[in-house]
Amino acid sequence: MVAGETVALSNGKLLERLLTLKMLREDIPKQSHYYYWGNKPKRNPDLTKATFITDLIPVAESRLENIK
């Protein structure tokens, strides 16, 4: 995302993309059986992946606040 560029995605699509980026950064598999009873695997985000997510989160937060 270029600085000052607006995000043209709908709210649902933006949140879906943020979730996908979070899963990519934290190596979370898409299988539903990822979570185990008891001890959950420790997540170590790879901050070199999808570095622009930190720019998108405030956009999504402001859109969610406007829904209220």
Secondary structure, DSSP 8 states (H G I E B T S, - for coil): --TT----S-HHHHHHHHHHHHHHHTT--S-GGGS-SS--------TTSSTTHHHHHHHHHHHHHHH-
